[in-house]
């Protein structure tokens, strides 16, 4: 799968581009659309595809590496790592999802959706991930 084709950014969203990249790559890894062993596009390739500064891509990749989701394979690029054998502490998992939840909450508020309506939309998405 060519991850560059499924990653997109919105410069006007109010969310930093590096954060959008991190969130999308995390989601692709969690959904197994980017399986362990697969390589992310090179910094240069993704920067050209998305028309963003290569330093932005580099920052996102560095933070993903720091979080243990990818590793630098010398001469090959950034490779997706298998999930850790040990559970990530709940506080770290909550911190990882919080920016996405803030974005969902803000969008739901703007669209005048109730808490229950948002939960009704979220529940089947979570169930589909369990089935994969």
C-alpha positions in Angstrom: 0.0 0.0 0.0 1.3 3.5 -0.8 0.7 5.4 2.4 1.4 8.7 0.5 -1.8 8.1 -1.4 -4.0 7.8 1.6 -2.6 10.6 3.8 -3.9 14.1 3.4 -3.5 17.3 5.3 -5.6 20.4 5.7 -3.6 23.6 6.3 -6.7 25.5 7.4 -7.9 22.9 10.0 -6.3 24.7 12.9 -4.4 21.5 13.8 -0.7 21.6 13.0 0.2 19.6 9.9 2.8 17.4 11.8 0.0 16.5 14.2 -2.4 15.6 11.4 0.3 13.4 10.0 0.9 11.7 13.3 -2.8 11.1 13.9 -3.4 9.7 10.4 -0.3 7.4 10.5 -1.4 6.2 14.0 -4.8 5.4 12.7 -3.4 3.6 9.6 -1.2 1.5 11.9 -4.1 0.7 14.3 -6.4 -0.3 11.5 -3.6 -2.5 10.0 -3.7 -0.6 6.7 0.0 0.0 7.5 1.1 -3.4 8.8 4.3 -4.1 10.7 7.3 -4.2 8.4 5.8 -1.8 5.8 7.7 1.4 5.1 6.5 4.9 5.3 7.1 7.1 2.2 10.4 8.9 2.3 10.3 12.4 3.8 11.0 13.9 0.4 8.3 11.9 -1.4 5.6 12.7 1.2 6.6 16.3 1.4 6.3 16.6 -2.4 3.0 14.7 -2.5 1.4 16.8 0.3 3.2 20.0 -0.8 4.5 20.7 2.7 7.9 21.5 4.1 10.1 18.3 4.5 11.0 19.4 8.1 7.3 19.0 9.0 7.3 15.4 7.7 10.6 14.8 9.5 9.2 16.1 12.8 6.2 13.8 12.5 8.4 10.8 11.7 10.7 11.6 14.7 7.8 11.8 17.1 6.4 8.5 15.8 9.8 7.0 16.3 10.0 8.4 19.8 6.6 6.8 20.5 7.9 3.4 19.3 5.6 3.1 16.3 8.3 3.2 13.7 12.0 2.6 13.4 14.7 4.0 11.1 16.0 1.2 9.0 19.4 2.5 7.7 19.3 3.0 3.9 15.6 1.9 3.7 13.5 4.5 5.6 11.0 4.4 8.4 9.5 0.9 9.0 6.3 0.2 11.0 7.1 -1.7 14.1 4.9 -4.5 15.5 2.8 -3.5 18.5 4.7 -3.8 21.8 4.4 -7.0 23.7 3.7 -5.0 26.9 0.7 -2.8 27.2 1.2 0.9 27.0 0.1 2.5 30.2 -3.4 3.9 30.2 -2.3 7.5 30.7 -0.1 7.3 27.6 -2.9 5.8 25.6 -5.3 8.5 26.7 -2.8 11.2 25.9 -2.4 9.7 22.4 -6.2 9.8 21.6 -7.0 13.1 23.3 -6.1 15.4 20.4 -8.4 13.4 18.1 -11.2 13.5 20.6 -10.8 17.2 21.0 -11.2 17.6 17.2 -14.2 15.3 17.2 -15.8 17.2 20.1 -15.2 20.6 18.4 -16.6 19.3 15.1 -19.7 17.8 16.8 -20.3 21.1 18.6 -20.1 23.0 15.3 -22.5 20.6 13.7 -24.8 20.7 16.7 -24.6 17.0 17.3 -25.5 15.7 20.8 -23.2 13.6 22.9 -25.4 10.6 22.2 -25.4 11.2 18.5 -21.6 11.2 18.5 -21.4 8.0 20.6 -23.9 6.4 18.2 -21.6 7.1 15.3 -18.5 6.0 17.2 -19.7 2.7 18.5 -20.0 0.9 15.2 -16.6 2.2 14.1 -15.0 0.7 17.3 -16.9 -2.6 16.7 -15.6 -2.8 13.1 -12.0 -2.6 14.4 -12.7 -5.5 16.8 -13.8 -7.6 13.8 -10.6 -7.0 11.8 
